[in-house]
Amino acid sequence: MHPTKPANLPLSSLRHRNLLKAKLSLVEDELFRVLQSSPSAQTLYEASLHPIKSGGKRLRPLLSLLSCEAVGSDFKKALPVATAIELIHTASLIHDDLIDDDIKRREAPTVHVRYDRDTAILSGDLLISKAMQIISENSPVRVRRIVSSTCVEMSEGEYMDMVFKSSPEDATEENYLKMARKKTGVLVGAAACGAIMGGGSARAKSFRIMKKT
């Protein structure tokens, strides 16, 4: 058996995995680049990077890159969207952990535990602000509208989830599915904006299926 080839993994699968890892390494580089520390707010930037350093699947940015390729374009055109989407996702995790008083995320202390609650709030805000800055500077109007409306829906979904904890009678099946779509599904759908960045036709709007009620 070849020493670098995992057991029972076909060579074609290994190549695909390595290609995906190479793509995501570019996203990782961008995340660290846009969150380079500011001398006046060093701890804030460290706190913002804390959950990113803890790892994660990076499913959403990968979807952005692959959807760009799917319309026949260079995946690198979608790097701004992929980076912004992951920043928004990370911000939502920070705020969600804060609301739920979770003490660990991916086996690491959550931001409000590692730092403090105020820093956690501001680090989430910083990540969203950085994401919107990236989108505003590198994306067409259609993408800007989709991402901004997605952030609104995510906030609504998080609020619904919070309300369900104090009013479980409101968590009907219909309301729960609506909450899950807003809190989680819409960002997965918005990640497919990579197709728009790649110059996809109107059919690239198929990601909207994730936003149907």
Secondary structure, DSSP 8 states (H G I E B T S, - for coil): --TTS-TT--HHHHHHHHHHHHHHHHHHHHHHHHT---TTSHHHHHHHHHHHHT----HHHHHHHHHHHHTTS-GGGGHHHHHHHHHHHHHHHHHHHHHHT--EETTEE-HHHHS-HHHHHHHHHHHHHHHHHHHHHHS-HHHHHHHHHHHHHHHHHHHHHHHHHH-GGG--HHHHHHHHIIIIIHHHHHHTTHHHHTT--GGGGGGGGGG--
